[in-house]
Amino acid sequence: MTEMTPLRIGICGVGTVGLATISILQNQLSLLAARCGRELSVTHVGARRDHSDHLYGDAKISRDVMDVARDPDVDVVVELIGGTTVAHELVKLAIEQGKHVVTANKALIAEHGNQLLALAEASGVHLCFEAAVAGGIPVIKSLREALAGNVVSEVAGIINGTGNFILTEMSNKGRAFEDVLSEAQSLGYAEADPTFDIDGTDAAHKLVILASLAFGVPLSIDAPAKEGIQNITPEDLDYAKALGYRVKHLGIARRSGSRIEMRVHPTLIPESKQLAGVDGVLNAIMLKADAVGELLLVGPGAGGAATASSVCSDIIDIARECGPGTRPLGIPVAELNAVSVIPWEEVSSEWYLRLHVTDRPGVMSDITQKLAARGISIESLVQKAAKEGDTDVPIVILTHAVPASLISDAVEAVVALEEVQPDLALIRVEAFD
Ligand SMILES: NC(=O)c1ccc[n+]([C@@H]2O[C@H](COP(=O)([O-])OP(=O)(O)OC[C@H]3O[C@@H](n4cnc5c(N)ncnc54)[C@H](OP(=O)(O)O)[C@@H]3O)[C@@H](O)[C@H]2O)c1
């Protein structure tokens, strides 16, 4: 063992990820010491209540996590509380106290990252957040370090495991959304309040971080357009499958001239794309870059041990005094370059449109005329059989690429037809060629 002093770690929040992190640090003591050239020692734990079954070795225990940030015997504060209130205050205090910080908190980084990273830079400390995006998948290091010689043109990923689990179960077993959501909650995949998982907010937080790393833009929480999975039906998943597609909830950030696209929404992907085959709670991120080409990183996007794996990699970087340095986004915060984000309405794509219409002669031609009048050409149009006892027939249309504003206008005109029901699905299609 070297002469270097141990790295003293304060863990704040001993829930799923906090406990798993402590477990790795305790169980792999000598391996981690050999890899870092110094020991890693948990000296202080911030837990707001007693967990009698948890063992923290010789670590001090404080009910107030701010005591961990103020402790002179702590070099690194590991924030594993979540949210943007206590966690924000804690991280700010820790940096002001000259501590390095490791966090798994995407909401905190997406919403307050610019300010916290600037503070960390000015204070000469590390602020690391590998676990904040896609849990155990080392996507942040991949973008910042392994792909540092590339110009990245696109990042597209399944970055919410709960959403992917729900869509997979609905697609493979024809189960209803609410039914699968309850199971996801009972299995511990979804939060007790799953709103952020299903309305796209969680994925948007992660996309903000990925876009900043990929394109050198400031973290901008309001940038992504956002649609969740709550309106996806088993019927649409079936029709998409019959057409050779899978529906995935994706976060997409793409360079487009001097601007970027940033959006989170359900997407039809051709089943031949690897991303389309990533099922269940897995996460996957596809990266396109000029030198390396296309990469797909797949793995567990959540779970205590997988997420703690990423937390520990940040702690190890700090112990080695290498890795991200004071540039967790790859370049100094002051050099991040704000570029404009293309509004959702302007972004073109192919579209999947499913309608329910009264089966009368002439209705198809009325619909296609409304589309044609707006210059929208149809790639395929399929009339499905009516369900038993149903007078309406489903119609599924795939269009060529047009901006959202144009298709929305056309859909409004189509729905105004007497024979067309207001219940419809309009989903973007991405070929990822
Ligand atoms: N779980 C995952 O798979 C996963 C994956 C990626 C990232 N993350 C991120 O990791 C972070 C932690 O998530 P988690 O799943 O471990 O959450 P969790 O199981 O709910 O644990 C959070 C812990 O923080 C504690 N806490 C809350 N407020 C506190 C306060 N004021 N003072 C002290 N302790 C406080 C809670 O205490 P009590 O025990 O008293 O409630 C709980 O033990 C979050 O930012 C989350 O987004 C989690």
The ligand as a Gaussian input file, in Angstrom:
#p B3LYP/6-31G(d) Opt

LIG

0 1
 N      -32.770000       3.643000      -7.363000
 C      -32.243000       3.657000      -8.575000
 O      -32.290000       2.663000      -9.308000
 C      -31.545000       4.905000      -9.071000
 C      -30.921000       4.865000     -10.336000
 C      -30.250000       5.995000     -10.795000
 C      -30.231000       7.124000     -10.016000
 N      -30.874000       7.126000      -8.822000
 C      -30.815000       8.352000      -8.023000
 O      -30.165000       8.079000      -6.805000
 C      -30.676000       8.931000      -5.785000
 C      -31.144000       8.057000      -4.624000
 O      -32.147000       7.180000      -5.078000
 P      -32.631000       5.917000      -4.224000
 O      -33.371000       5.057000      -5.171000
 O      -31.513000       5.351000      -3.443000
 O      -33.686000       6.622000      -3.253000
 P      -34.267000       6.072000      -1.876000
 O      -34.166000       4.596000      -1.809000
 O      -35.574000       6.722000      -1.672000
 O      -33.229000       6.665000      -0.826000
 C      -33.162000       7.999000      -0.516000
 C      -32.658000       8.090000       0.901000
 O      -32.490000       9.469000       1.215000
 C      -32.950000       9.637000       2.541000
 N      -33.335000      11.011000       2.787000
 C      -34.353000      11.703000       2.238000
 N      -34.368000      12.950000       2.739000
 C      -33.364000      13.034000       3.633000
 C      -32.869000      14.046000       4.482000
 N      -33.432000      15.241000       4.525000
 N      -31.799000      13.765000       5.269000
 C      -31.233000      12.542000       5.225000
 N      -31.645000      11.525000       4.455000
 C      -32.694000      11.782000       3.663000
 C      -34.124000       8.684000       2.688000
 O      -34.306000       8.465000       4.054000
 P      -35.447000       7.534000       4.655000
 O      -34.861000       6.173000       4.596000
 O      -35.615000       8.044000       6.034000
 O      -36.645000       7.730000       3.778000
 C      -33.605000       7.474000       1.936000
 O      -32.891000       6.611000       2.765000
 C      -31.777000       9.746000      -6.447000
 O      -31.257000      10.975000      -6.879000
 C      -32.167000       8.898000      -7.648000
 O      -32.723000       9.671000      -8.717000
 C      -31.515000       6.053000      -8.325000

